[in-house]
Amino acid sequence: MKPADQDFVDLTDAQKKARRSRSIALGLALAALVVIFYVTTLVKFGPSILDRSF
């Protein structure tokens, strides 16, 4: 089946706005999770993370 033969759905402006809002919320949640993991790692290792002697 060629792409020209497929049926596409046209989104209303409200649906586009809702999709964008969900995408932004998901991106912010992902960024917050990354920050939480980063801070947790720093807290777990504490000052020893700066000690690079092996």
Biopython code that builds the backbone (N, CA, C, O; Angstrom):
import numpy as np
from Bio.PDB.StructureBuilder import StructureBuilder

atoms = [
    (1, "MET", "N", (0.844, -1.168, 0.000)),
    (1, "MET", "CA", (0.000, 0.000, 0.000)),
    (1, "MET", "C", (0.900, 1.246, 0.000)),
    (1, "MET", "O", (1.799, 1.376, 0.830)),
    (2, "LYS", "N", (0.648, 2.124, -0.913)),
    (2, "LYS", "CA", (1.420, 3.364, -1.010)),
    (2, "LYS", "C", (0.913, 4.366, 0.015)),
    (2, "LYS", "O", (-0.263, 4.332, 0.379)),
    (3, "PRO", "N", (1.789, 5.267, 0.492)),
    (3, "PRO", "CA", (1.347, 6.272, 1.459)),
    (3, "PRO", "C", (0.195, 7.130, 0.955)),
    (3, "PRO", "O", (-0.614, 7.599, 1.755)),
    (4, "ALA", "N", (0.105, 7.342, -0.334)),
    (4, "ALA", "CA", (-0.978, 8.164, -0.879)),
    (4, "ALA", "C", (-2.333, 7.469, -0.731)),
    (4, "ALA", "O", (-3.372, 8.130, -0.741)),
    (5, "ASP", "N", (-2.329, 6.139, -0.594)),
    (5, "ASP", "CA", (-3.575, 5.392, -0.469)),
    (5, "ASP", "C", (-4.095, 5.345, 0.966)),
    (5, "ASP", "O", (-5.231, 4.932, 1.197)),
    (6, "GLN", "N", (-3.274, 5.762, 1.930)),
    (6, "GLN", "CA", (-3.676, 5.680, 3.329)),
    (6, "GLN", "C", (-4.603, 6.835, 3.688)),
    (6, "GLN", "O", (-4.532, 7.923, 3.116)),
    (7, "ASP", "N", (-5.470, 6.562, 4.647)),
    (7, "ASP", "CA", (-6.367, 7.601, 5.152)),
    (7, "ASP", "C", (-5.709, 8.261, 6.358)),
    (7, "ASP", "O", (-5.231, 7.573, 7.260)),
    (8, "PHE", "N", (-5.682, 9.570, 6.379)),
    (8, "PHE", "CA", (-5.110, 10.310, 7.486)),
    (8, "PHE", "C", (-6.206, 11.078, 8.211)),
    (8, "PHE", "O", (-7.210, 11.466, 7.615)),
    (9, "VAL", "N", (-5.998, 11.289, 9.499)),
    (9, "VAL", "CA", (-6.957, 12.016, 10.316)),
    (9, "VAL", "C", (-6.469, 13.451, 10.463)),
    (9, "VAL", "O", (-5.312, 13.694, 10.806)),
    (10, "ASP", "N", (-7.358, 14.390, 10.200)),
    (10, "ASP", "CA", (-7.028, 15.795, 10.406)),
    (10, "ASP", "C", (-7.422, 16.172, 11.826)),
    (10, "ASP", "O", (-8.581, 16.042, 12.219)),
    (11, "LEU", "N", (-6.431, 16.646, 12.596)),
    (11, "LEU", "CA", (-6.701, 17.026, 13.974)),
    (11, "LEU", "C", (-7.248, 18.447, 14.028)),
    (11, "LEU", "O", (-6.872, 19.317, 13.242)),
    (12, "THR", "N", (-8.142, 18.647, 14.974)),
    (12, "THR", "CA", (-8.649, 20.001, 15.193)),
    (12, "THR", "C", (-7.585, 20.802, 15.949)),
    (12, "THR", "O", (-6.620, 20.237, 16.463)),
    (13, "ASP", "N", (-7.769, 22.103, 16.010)),
    (13, "ASP", "CA", (-6.818, 22.944, 16.737)),
    (13, "ASP", "C", (-6.764, 22.565, 18.213)),
    (13, "ASP", "O", (-5.694, 22.598, 18.821)),
    (14, "ALA", "N", (-7.907, 22.207, 18.793)),
    (14, "ALA", "CA", (-7.954, 21.808, 20.201)),
    (14, "ALA", "C", (-7.161, 20.510, 20.413)),
    (14, "ALA", "O", (-6.457, 20.366, 21.413)),
    (15, "GLN", "N", (-7.277, 19.581, 19.480)),
    (15, "GLN", "CA", (-6.547, 18.324, 19.597)),
    (15, "GLN", "C", (-5.038, 18.549, 19.438)),
    (15, "GLN", "O", (-4.236, 17.923, 20.131)),
    (16, "LYS", "N", (-4.660, 19.442, 18.526)),
    (16, "LYS", "CA", (-3.239, 19.758, 18.357)),
    (16, "LYS", "C", (-2.674, 20.403, 19.615)),
    (16, "LYS", "O", (-1.557, 20.094, 20.030)),
    (17, "LYS", "N", (-3.453, 21.303, 20.224)),
    (17, "LYS", "CA", (-3.015, 21.970, 21.448)),
    (17, "LYS", "C", (-2.892, 20.955, 22.588)),
    (17, "LYS", "O", (-1.941, 21.009, 23.368)),
    (18, "ALA", "N", (-3.845, 20.039, 22.684)),
    (18, "ALA", "CA", (-3.809, 19.020, 23.729)),
    (18, "ALA", "C", (-2.607, 18.097, 23.535)),
    (18, "ALA", "O", (-1.948, 17.720, 24.504)),
    (19, "ARG", "N", (-2.325, 17.737, 22.291)),
    (19, "ARG", "CA", (-1.174, 16.873, 22.001)),
    (19, "ARG", "C", (0.123, 17.582, 22.374)),
    (19, "ARG", "O", (1.024, 16.976, 22.954)),
    (20, "ARG", "N", (0.212, 18.861, 22.041)),
    (20, "ARG", "CA", (1.414, 19.627, 22.380)),
    (20, "ARG", "C", (1.581, 19.744, 23.887)),
    (20, "ARG", "O", (2.690, 19.608, 24.403)),
    (21, "SER", "N", (0.494, 19.992, 24.588)),
    (21, "SER", "CA", (0.543, 20.091, 26.047)),
    (21, "SER", "C", (1.011, 18.780, 26.676)),
    (21, "SER", "O", (1.821, 18.785, 27.603)),
    (22, "ARG", "N", (0.498, 17.659, 26.170)),
    (22, "ARG", "CA", (0.932, 16.355, 26.682)),
    (22, "ARG", "C", (2.397, 16.111, 26.390)),
    (22, "ARG", "O", (3.114, 15.567, 27.229)),
    (23, "SER", "N", (2.850, 16.505, 25.214)),
    (23, "SER", "CA", (4.254, 16.321, 24.854)),
    (23, "SER", "C", (5.160, 17.149, 25.763)),
    (23, "SER", "O", (6.204, 16.670, 26.204)),
    (24, "ILE", "N", (4.768, 18.368, 26.038)),
    (24, "ILE", "CA", (5.560, 19.232, 26.927)),
    (24, "ILE", "C", (5.571, 18.649, 28.338)),
    (24, "ILE", "O", (6.618, 18.620, 28.986)),
    (25, "ALA", "N", (4.434, 18.192, 28.814)),
    (25, "ALA", "CA", (4.348, 17.606, 30.155)),
    (25, "ALA", "C", (5.217, 16.352, 30.251)),
    (25, "ALA", "O", (5.904, 16.145, 31.251)),
    (26, "LEU", "N", (5.187, 15.532, 29.230)),
    (26, "LEU", "CA", (6.000, 14.322, 29.221)),
    (26, "LEU", "C", (7.488, 14.666, 29.196)),
    (26, "LEU", "O", (8.286, 14.023, 29.878)),
    (27, "GLY", "N", (7.856, 15.664, 28.422)),
    (27, "GLY", "CA", (9.250, 16.100, 28.372)),
    (27, "GLY", "C", (9.719, 16.649, 29.705)),
    (27, "GLY", "O", (10.834, 16.359, 30.138)),
    (28, "LEU", "N", (8.879, 17.440, 30.362)),
    (28, "LEU", "CA", (9.231, 17.974, 31.680)),
    (28, "LEU", "C", (9.341, 16.865, 32.719)),
    (28, "LEU", "O", (10.227, 16.898, 33.574)),
    (29, "ALA", "N", (8.456, 15.894, 32.649)),
    (29, "ALA", "CA", (8.519, 14.768, 33.591)),
    (29, "ALA", "C", (9.805, 13.968, 33.379)),
    (29, "ALA", "O", (10.442, 13.545, 34.344)),
    (30, "LEU", "N", (10.180, 13.765, 32.132)),
    (30, "LEU", "CA", (11.416, 13.040, 31.837)),
    (30, "LEU", "C", (12.633, 13.820, 32.327)),
    (30, "LEU", "O", (13.556, 13.239, 32.897)),
    (31, "ALA", "N", (12.637, 15.124, 32.108)),
    (31, "ALA", "CA", (13.748, 15.959, 32.578)),
    (31, "ALA", "C", (13.827, 15.939, 34.104)),
    (31, "ALA", "O", (14.922, 15.883, 34.664)),
    (32, "ALA", "N", (12.690, 15.983, 34.775)),
    (32, "ALA", "CA", (12.669, 15.931, 36.240)),
    (32, "ALA", "C", (13.218, 14.597, 36.735)),
    (32, "ALA", "O", (13.943, 14.557, 37.729)),
    (33, "LEU", "N", (12.883, 13.521, 36.061)),
    (33, "LEU", "CA", (13.385, 12.203, 36.440)),
    (33, "LEU", "C", (14.902, 12.131, 36.290)),
    (33, "LEU", "O", (15.587, 11.564, 37.142)),
    (34, "VAL", "N", (15.420, 12.701, 35.215)),
    (34, "VAL", "CA", (16.868, 12.733, 35.011)),
    (34, "VAL", "C", (17.539, 13.519, 36.133)),
    (34, "VAL", "O", (18.563, 13.089, 36.664)),
    (35, "VAL", "N", (16.976, 14.659, 36.495)),
    (35, "VAL", "CA", (17.545, 15.478, 37.574)),
    (35, "VAL", "C", (17.493, 14.723, 38.896)),
    (35, "VAL", "O", (18.453, 14.761, 39.665)),
    (36, "ILE", "N", (16.395, 14.041, 39.168)),
    (36, "ILE", "CA", (16.276, 13.268, 40.407)),
    (36, "ILE", "C", (17.338, 12.182, 40.470)),
    (36, "ILE", "O", (17.978, 12.004, 41.506)),
    (37, "PHE", "N", (17.534, 11.453, 39.373)),
    (37, "PHE", "CA", (18.554, 10.403, 39.348)),
    (37, "PHE", "C", (19.947, 10.996, 39.527)),
    (37, "PHE", "O", (20.773, 10.427, 40.241)),
    (38, "TYR", "N", (20.214, 12.116, 38.897)),
    (38, "TYR", "CA", (21.523, 12.768, 38.995)),
    (38, "TYR", "C", (21.800, 13.205, 40.434)),
    (38, "TYR", "O", (22.870, 12.933, 40.978)),
    (39, "VAL", "N", (20.834, 13.880, 41.041)),
    (39, "VAL", "CA", (21.004, 14.354, 42.418)),
    (39, "VAL", "C", (21.135, 13.171, 43.373)),
    (39, "VAL", "O", (21.955, 13.204, 44.290)),
    (40, "THR", "N", (20.337, 12.133, 43.165)),
    (40, "THR", "CA", (20.415, 10.945, 44.010)),
    (40, "THR", "C", (21.794, 10.304, 43.924)),
    (40, "THR", "O", (22.340, 9.867, 44.938)),
    (41, "THR", "N", (22.351, 10.244, 42.737)),
    (41, "THR", "CA", (23.687, 9.681, 42.558)),
    (41, "THR", "C", (24.728, 10.517, 43.282)),
    (41, "THR", "O", (25.604, 9.970, 43.952)),
    (42, "LEU", "N", (24.644, 11.832, 43.156)),
    (42, "LEU", "CA", (25.593, 12.703, 43.851)),
    (42, "LEU", "C", (25.479, 12.550, 45.360)),
    (42, "LEU", "O", (26.494, 12.510, 46.054)),
    (43, "VAL", "N", (24.267, 12.466, 45.874)),
    (43, "VAL", "CA", (24.063, 12.317, 47.315)),
    (43, "VAL", "C", (24.578, 10.964, 47.785)),
    (43, "VAL", "O", (25.186, 10.862, 48.850)),
    (44, "LYS", "N", (24.336, 9.932, 46.994)),
    (44, "LYS", "CA", (24.764, 8.583, 47.380)),
    (44, "LYS", "C", (26.282, 8.500, 47.480)),
    (44, "LYS", "O", (26.802, 7.938, 48.444)),
    (45, "PHE", "N", (26.999, 9.043, 46.508)),
    (45, "PHE", "CA", (28.449, 8.976, 46.521)),
    (45, "PHE", "C", (29.064, 10.033, 47.421)),
    (45, "PHE", "O", (30.159, 9.834, 47.947)),
    (46, "GLY", "N", (28.387, 11.141, 47.602)),
    (46, "GLY", "CA", (28.872, 12.193, 48.480)),
    (46, "GLY", "C", (30.188, 12.780, 48.001)),
    (46, "GLY", "O", (30.455, 12.833, 46.801)),
    (47, "PRO", "N", (31.002, 13.219, 48.943)),
    (47, "PRO", "CA", (32.282, 13.845, 48.572)),
    (47, "PRO", "C", (33.256, 12.874, 47.916)),
    (47, "PRO", "O", (34.190, 13.304, 47.240)),
    (48, "SER", "N", (33.055, 11.581, 48.103)),
    (48, "SER", "CA", (33.978, 10.604, 47.529)),
    (48, "SER", "C", (33.933, 10.579, 46.002)),
    (48, "SER", "O", (34.824, 10.014, 45.368)),
    (49, "ILE", "N", (32.920, 11.178, 45.415)),
    (49, "ILE", "CA", (32.812, 11.198, 43.957)),
    (49, "ILE", "C", (33.933, 12.064, 43.340)),
    (49, "ILE", "O", (34.300, 11.891, 42.178)),
    (50, "LEU", "N", (34.461, 12.993, 44.146)),
    (50, "LEU", "CA", (35.537, 13.860, 43.641)),
    (50, "LEU", "C", (36.921, 13.239, 43.825)),
    (50, "LEU", "O", (37.899, 13.737, 43.268)),
    (51, "ASP", "N", (37.014, 12.161, 44.598)),
    (51, "ASP", "CA", (38.300, 11.503, 44.842)),
    (51, "ASP", "C", (38.608, 10.582, 43.669)),
    (51, "ASP", "O", (38.022, 9.508, 43.541)),
    (52, "ARG", "N", (39.535, 11.011, 42.813)),
    (52, "ARG", "CA", (39.839, 10.272, 41.588)),
    (52, "ARG", "C", (41.071, 9.365, 41.734)),
    (52, "ARG", "O", (41.538, 8.814, 40.737)),
    (53, "SER", "N", (41.602, 9.200, 42.936)),
    (53, "SER", "CA", (42.786, 8.341, 43.103)),
    (53, "SER", "C", (42.368, 6.865, 43.082)),
    (53, "SER", "O", (41.386, 6.468, 43.710)),
    (54, "PHE", "N", (43.136, 6.075, 42.348)),
    (54, "PHE", "CA", (42.812, 4.657, 42.226)),
    (54, "PHE", "C", (43.846, 3.816, 42.896)),
    (54, "PHE", "O", (43.739, 2.589, 42.896)),
]
sb = StructureBuilder()
sb.init_structure("model")
sb.init_model(0)
sb.init_chain("A")
sb.init_seg("    ")
for serial, (resi, resn, name, xyz) in enumerate(atoms, 1):
    if name == "N":
        sb.init_residue(resn, " ", resi, " ")
    sb.init_atom(name, np.array(xyz, "f"), 0.0, 1.0, " ", f" {name:<3s}", serial, name[0])
structure = sb.get_structure()
